[in-house]
Amino acid sequence: MPRKRGLHLPRAGSHITARTQGGAKYFVPEMRAAIASDVEQAALTFGHTLLAYVVMPNHFHIVLRQGEGPLAWLMQRIMQRTVARVRRAH
């Protein structure tokens, strides 16, 4: 069964979270700074207004006001870069 598309509601507030598989603590301090930078850049690129974010050792939270680009594009950019960093480091 195909996955349902997420809602795209420009100017609506959203809270997004993503965690590592099994809760493994892959995000070391240097990597957390790079992930934070990726979050900021992706939000700017896709026209979202970043309200708050935090990157923890095994997950991150993003609070934003949606822009014109779908949230899927934002998350795809962030997750691709995060996965590449984790694979290189571990």
ABEGO torsion letter per residue (X at the ends): XBBBBBBBBBGBBBBBBBBBBGGBBABBAAAAAAAAAAAAAAAAAAGBBBABBBBBAABBBBBBBBBABBAAAAAAAAAAAAAAAAAAAX
